[in-house]
Amino acid sequence: MRLVVVGAGAIGGLVGARLHAGGETVLLVARGDHGRVVREDGLRIEGPESTVVVRVPSVEDVRSVEFRSGDAVLLATKSQHTAEVLAALRGVAPVDTPVVCVQNGVENERLALRQFTNVYGVCVMCPATHLRPGAIQAYRAPVAGIFDVGRYPGGIDDVALALAESLVAAGLAAQARPDIMRWKYAKLLLNLGNAIEAIAGPAARGGPVFELAWREGVACLVAAGIDFVSPEEDAARRADIVPLPTPGQPRGGSSWQSMMRQTGNVEADYFNGEIVLLGRLHGVPTPVNALLQRLANEHARARIVPDPAGADALEQLASAALGVAEARSGGMASGQSLGASDP
């Protein structure tokens, strides 16, 4: 099948380049200066062992793609752009086109299923950055990342099996999983720290604010009856392929990259905001995630780059938010203090 990769940033670009180099038929949809450089000079993949330039066919707009039988879409945009992309895609792609959400968060699959009948989720564990047009930095070798895939809301079919096989052949780790959303909800908990990076930089992620956001997230998932893999299952899957980042490392995640590129928007509504939504639905206080959601969006709109000097102020604001929530509820809003142990 031809794989149409919509969103050729750090993840979509890396996956598209690997699949293309592995012999798959790939078409990238890449906009702006990044897309122009990719079309003129190729996509530069800077890895820990080597740098290669891959010339992948690319177009500016998904509406210019002439879809044909057997095509599949790998949707790799940020979650805040998913609805817009799906609306454009629905105008040119048949309703039964497989749409594979190679994205963080858990809302993309629901949005896609409103428009298309065959939707798949991918749990992405891949340290990569995109800060310059035409270039992507990959930080793991020889396997750049893990891309487990499954049908949404559950199950495995021929498309999931074929895609997993293609990803493995391209030098990536992938398994077809019938319970892919369990893995994506576990990844959502980790992505609650993205807003911290967006505000105060990657080094702040390992502090007490993330711990509190994580605990709120767990409480909300439990209250909602949503299953998710345990930290032990997650660690076993990652093993030596893509271990969790060590606290204080300088490389930032997807939200940090958006802030550094000053895009004007960030994913907080679909990470911390997802937990806030679940908390409101199920009566679980989420003061820390609500704070992170608000601050990350404010900083993004103002195009404020992450500032490590703001880590202490962020902790103070989180403590104040907890105090207000505690006063309203008559107990610890997050079940922990700022000095609690790591999750």
C-alpha positions as CSV (number, residue, x, y, z in Angstrom):
1,M,0.0,0.0,0.0
2,R,1.1,3.6,-0.6
3,L,1.6,5.4,2.7
4,V,0.6,9.1,2.7
5,V,2.3,10.7,5.7
6,V,0.4,13.8,6.7
7,G,2.7,15.9,8.9
8,A,6.4,15.4,8.2
9,G,7.8,16.8,11.5
10,A,10.0,14.9,13.9
11,I,7.9,11.7,14.0
12,G,6.1,11.7,10.6
13,G,9.3,12.8,8.8
14,L,11.4,10.2,10.5
15,V,8.9,7.4,9.9
16,G,8.3,8.4,6.3
17,A,12.0,8.6,5.5
18,R,12.7,5.2,7.1
19,L,9.8,3.5,5.3
20,H,10.8,5.1,2.0
21,A,14.4,4.0,2.4
22,G,13.1,0.5,3.2
23,G,11.4,0.3,-0.1
24,E,7.8,1.3,0.7
25,T,5.9,3.7,-1.5
26,V,5.6,6.9,0.6
27,L,4.2,10.4,0.0
28,L,4.9,13.1,2.5
29,V,2.5,16.1,3.1
30,A,4.8,18.8,4.4
31,R,3.9,22.5,4.5
32,G,5.8,25.8,4.7
33,D,9.5,26.3,4.7
34,H,10.0,22.7,5.9
35,G,8.1,21.3,3.0
36,R,9.9,23.5,0.5
37,V,13.3,22.4,1.7
38,V,12.2,18.7,1.7
39,R,11.1,19.1,-1.9
40,E,14.1,21.0,-3.1
41,D,16.9,19.4,-1.1
42,G,15.6,16.2,0.5
43,L,14.8,15.4,4.1
44,R,18.0,15.4,6.3
45,I,17.9,12.8,9.1
46,E,20.7,13.5,11.6
47,G,21.3,10.3,13.7
48,P,23.7,9.4,16.5
49,E,25.7,7.2,14.0
50,S,25.3,9.0,10.7
51,T,23.5,11.7,8.8
52,V,21.6,10.9,5.6
53,V,19.5,12.9,3.1
54,V,16.4,11.0,1.9
55,R,14.5,12.3,-1.1
56,V,10.9,11.4,-0.4
57,P,8.1,12.5,-2.7
58,S,6.3,15.4,-1.0
59,V,3.3,17.7,-1.6
60,E,2.2,20.9,0.1
61,D,-1.4,20.1,0.7
62,V,-3.3,16.8,1.4
63,R,-6.1,18.1,-0.9
64,S,-3.7,17.7,-3.9
65,V,-3.3,14.0,-3.3
66,E,-5.1,11.7,-5.7
67,F,-6.1,8.8,-3.5
68,R,-6.2,5.4,-5.0
69,S,-7.2,1.9,-3.8
70,G,-4.8,0.5,-1.3
71,D,-3.6,3.9,0.1
72,A,-3.3,4.4,3.8
73,V,-2.8,7.7,5.7
74,L,-0.3,8.0,8.5
75,L,-1.6,11.0,10.5
76,A,1.4,12.6,12.3
77,T,0.3,16.1,13.0
78,K,0.0,17.6,16.5
79,S,-3.4,16.9,18.1
80,Q,-4.5,20.5,17.9
81,H,-4.4,20.3,14.1
82,T,-6.1,16.9,13.7
83,A,-9.7,18.1,13.1
84,E,-8.6,20.5,10.4
85,V,-6.5,17.9,8.6
86,L,-9.3,15.3,8.8
87,A,-11.8,17.8,7.3
88,A,-9.5,18.3,4.3
89,L,-8.7,14.6,4.1
90,R,-12.4,13.7,4.0
91,G,-12.8,15.7,0.9
92,V,-10.3,13.7,-1.1
93,A,-10.0,10.2,0.5
94,P,-12.6,7.4,0.4
95,V,-14.3,6.8,3.7
96,D,-12.8,3.3,4.0
97,T,-9.2,4.6,3.7
98,P,-7.2,3.4,6.7
99,V,-6.2,6.3,8.9
100,V,-3.4,5.6,11.3
101,C,-2.9,8.0,14.1
102,V,0.9,8.2,14.7
103,Q,0.3,10.7,17.4
104,N,0.4,11.3,21.1
105,G,-2.8,11.8,23.0
106,V,-6.0,9.8,22.9
107,E,-8.5,12.1,21.1
108,N,-7.2,11.8,17.6
109,E,-8.6,8.3,17.0
110,R,-12.1,9.4,18.1
111,L,-12.0,12.4,15.8
112,A,-10.8,10.2,12.9
113,L,-13.5,7.6,13.5
114,R,-16.2,10.3,13.0
115,Q,-14.9,10.6,9.4
116,F,-13.4,7.3,8.4
117,T,-14.4,3.7,9.0
118,N,-10.9,2.2,9.5
119,V,-8.9,3.9,12.2
120,Y,-5.7,2.7,13.9
121,G,-3.7,4.0,16.9
122,V,0.1,4.0,17.2
123,C,1.8,4.3,20.5
124,V,4.9,6.4,19.7
125,M,8.0,6.1,21.8
126,C,10.6,7.8,19.7
127,P,13.1,10.5,20.8
128,A,13.4,12.9,17.9
129,T,13.3,16.6,17.3
130,H,12.5,19.0,14.5
131,L,13.7,22.5,14.9
132,R,15.0,23.5,11.5
133,P,13.3,23.3,8.1
134,G,14.3,20.1,6.2
135,A,16.1,18.5,9.2
136,I,15.1,15.9,11.9
137,Q,17.3,14.8,14.7
138,A,17.0,11.1,15.8
139,Y,18.6,10.2,19.1
140,R,18.5,6.4,19.2
141,A,20.3,3.8,17.0
142,P,20.2,1.4,15.4
143,V,16.5,1.3,16.2
144,A,15.2,4.9,16.3
145,G,11.9,4.2,18.1
146,I,8.9,2.0,19.0
147,F,5.7,2.3,17.0
148,D,3.3,-0.4,18.2
149,V,0.0,-0.3,16.2
150,G,-3.5,-1.6,16.6
151,R,-7.0,-1.1,15.3
152,Y,-9.2,1.4,17.1
153,P,-10.9,0.9,19.5
154,G,-9.4,-2.5,19.7
155,G,-8.2,-5.5,17.7
156,I,-5.8,-6.5,15.0
157,D,-6.4,-6.9,11.3
158,D,-4.4,-7.3,8.1
159,V,-3.6,-3.6,7.9
160,A,-2.2,-3.5,11.4
161,L,-0.1,-6.6,10.8
162,A,1.2,-5.3,7.4
163,L,2.1,-1.9,8.9
164,A,3.9,-3.4,11.8
165,E,5.8,-5.6,9.4
166,S,6.8,-2.6,7.2
167,L,7.9,-0.6,10.2
168,V,10.1,-3.5,11.4
169,A,11.6,-3.9,7.9
170,A,12.4,-0.2,8.0
171,G,14.5,-0.6,11.1
172,L,11.9,0.5,13.7
173,A,10.5,-1.5,16.5
174,A,6.8,-2.4,16.1
175,Q,4.2,-4.9,17.3
176,A,0.5,-5.3,16.3
177,R,-1.4,-5.0,19.5
178,P,-5.2,-5.6,20.1
179,D,-5.1,-3.3,23.2
180,I,-3.3,-0.3,21.7
181,M,-5.2,2.3,23.7
182,R,-4.0,0.8,27.0
183,W,-0.5,1.8,25.8
184,K,-1.6,5.2,24.5
185,Y,-3.2,6.0,27.9
186,A,0.1,5.1,29.6
187,K,1.9,7.4,27.2
188,L,-0.6,10.1,27.9
189,L,0.4,10.1,31.6
190,L,4.0,10.6,30.5
191,N,3.0,13.4,28.2
192,L,1.6,15.4,31.1
193,G,5.1,16.6,31.6
194,N,5.2,18.2,28.2
195,A,3.6,21.4,29.5
196,I,6.3,21.7,32.1
197,E,9.0,21.5,29.4
198,A,7.0,24.1,27.4
199,I,7.1,26.5,30.3
200,A,10.4,25.8,32.1
201,G,12.5,23.6,29.8
202,P,13.4,19.9,29.8
203,A,15.3,19.9,33.1
204,A,12.2,20.9,35.0
205,R,10.3,17.8,33.9
206,G,11.8,15.6,36.6
207,G,10.6,17.7,39.4
208,P,7.7,17.5,41.8
209,V,5.2,19.3,39.5
210,F,5.3,16.4,37.1
211,E,4.8,13.9,39.9
212,L,1.6,15.7,41.0
213,A,0.3,16.0,37.4
214,W,1.0,12.3,36.9
215,R,-0.9,11.3,40.1
216,E,-3.9,13.4,39.1
217,G,-3.8,11.6,35.8
218,V,-3.7,8.2,37.3
219,A,-6.6,9.1,39.7
220,C,-8.7,10.3,36.7
221,L,-8.1,7.2,34.6
222,V,-9.0,4.9,37.6
223,A,-12.1,6.9,38.3
224,A,-13.2,6.7,34.6
225,G,-12.5,2.9,34.5
226,I,-9.9,3.4,31.8
227,D,-7.3,0.6,31.6
228,F,-3.6,1.5,31.0
229,V,-0.4,-0.4,31.1
230,S,1.6,-0.2,34.3
231,P,5.0,1.5,34.5
232,E,6.5,-1.9,34.8
233,E,4.9,-3.1,31.5
234,D,6.0,0.2,29.8
235,A,9.6,-0.2,31.1
236,A,9.7,-3.8,29.9
237,R,8.6,-2.8,26.4
238,R,11.1,0.0,26.2
239,A,14.0,-2.0,27.7
240,D,17.2,-0.8,25.9
241,I,15.3,0.4,22.8
242,V,13.9,3.7,24.0
243,P,14.3,3.9,27.8
244,L,12.6,6.8,29.7
245,P,14.6,10.0,29.5
246,T,16.8,10.7,32.5
247,P,15.9,13.8,34.6
248,G,17.7,16.9,33.5
249,Q,18.6,15.9,30.0
250,P,18.6,18.8,27.6
251,R,16.6,17.3,24.8
252,G,12.9,18.3,24.9
253,G,9.7,16.7,23.7
254,S,7.2,17.7,21.1
255,S,5.7,20.6,23.1
256,W,9.1,22.1,23.9
257,Q,9.9,21.9,20.1
258,S,6.7,23.8,19.3
259,M,7.6,26.5,21.8
260,M,11.2,26.7,20.5
261,R,9.9,27.1,16.9
262,Q,7.3,29.7,18.3
263,T,4.4,28.1,16.4
264,G,1.9,29.9,18.6
265,N,0.1,26.7,19.7
266,V,0.8,23.6,21.8
267,E,-0.8,20.3,22.7
268,A,-1.7,21.0,26.3
269,D,-5.4,20.8,25.7
270,Y,-5.0,17.2,24.5
271,F,-2.6,16.1,27.3
272,N,-3.2,17.9,30.5
273,G,-6.6,19.0,29.1
274,E,-7.6,15.4,28.7
275,I,-7.0,14.8,32.4
276,V,-8.9,18.0,33.3
277,L,-11.8,16.8,31.2
278,L,-11.9,13.3,32.9
279,G,-11.6,15.0,36.3
280,R,-14.6,17.2,35.6
281,L,-16.6,14.2,34.3
282,H,-15.8,12.0,37.3
283,G,-15.4,14.4,40.2
284,V,-11.6,14.2,40.6
285,P,-9.8,17.5,41.4
286,T,-7.0,18.3,38.8
287,P,-5.6,21.7,39.9
288,V,-2.1,21.0,38.7
289,N,-3.0,19.8,35.2
290,A,-5.4,22.7,34.9
291,L,-2.6,25.1,35.8
292,L,-0.2,23.5,33.3
293,Q,-2.8,23.5,30.6
294,R,-3.5,27.2,31.1
295,L,0.1,28.3,31.4
296,A,1.3,26.3,28.4
297,N,-1.4,27.8,26.2
298,E,-0.7,31.3,27.5
299,H,3.1,30.9,26.8
300,A,2.4,29.4,23.4
301,R,0.1,32.2,22.3
302,A,2.6,34.8,23.5
303,R,5.4,32.9,21.8
304,I,7.5,32.8,25.0
305,V,10.3,30.3,24.8
306,P,10.8,27.9,27.7
307,D,12.8,29.4,30.5
308,P,14.6,27.2,33.1
309,A,14.5,30.1,35.5
310,G,10.8,29.7,35.8
311,A,10.9,26.2,37.4
312,D,10.8,27.5,40.9
313,A,7.9,29.9,40.1
314,L,6.0,27.0,38.5
315,E,6.4,24.9,41.7
316,Q,5.1,27.8,43.7
317,L,2.1,28.2,41.4
318,A,1.4,24.5,41.6
319,S,1.6,24.6,45.4
320,A,-0.9,27.5,45.5
321,A,-3.3,25.7,43.1
322,L,-3.2,22.7,45.4
323,G,-3.9,24.9,48.4
324,V,-7.0,26.4,46.8
325,A,-8.3,23.0,45.7
326,E,-7.6,21.5,49.1
327,A,-9.5,24.4,50.8
328,R,-12.5,23.7,48.5
329,S,-12.5,19.9,48.9
330,G,-11.4,19.7,52.6
331,G,-8.4,17.4,51.8
332,M,-5.4,17.0,49.6
333,A,-6.6,17.6,46.1
334,S,-3.9,15.5,44.5
335,G,-3.4,13.1,47.4
336,Q,0.2,14.2,47.7
337,S,2.3,17.1,48.7
338,L,5.0,18.7,46.6
339,G,7.6,16.6,48.5
340,A,6.1,13.2,47.6
341,S,8.2,10.5,46.1
342,D,8.6,10.0,42.3
343,P,5.9,8.0,40.5
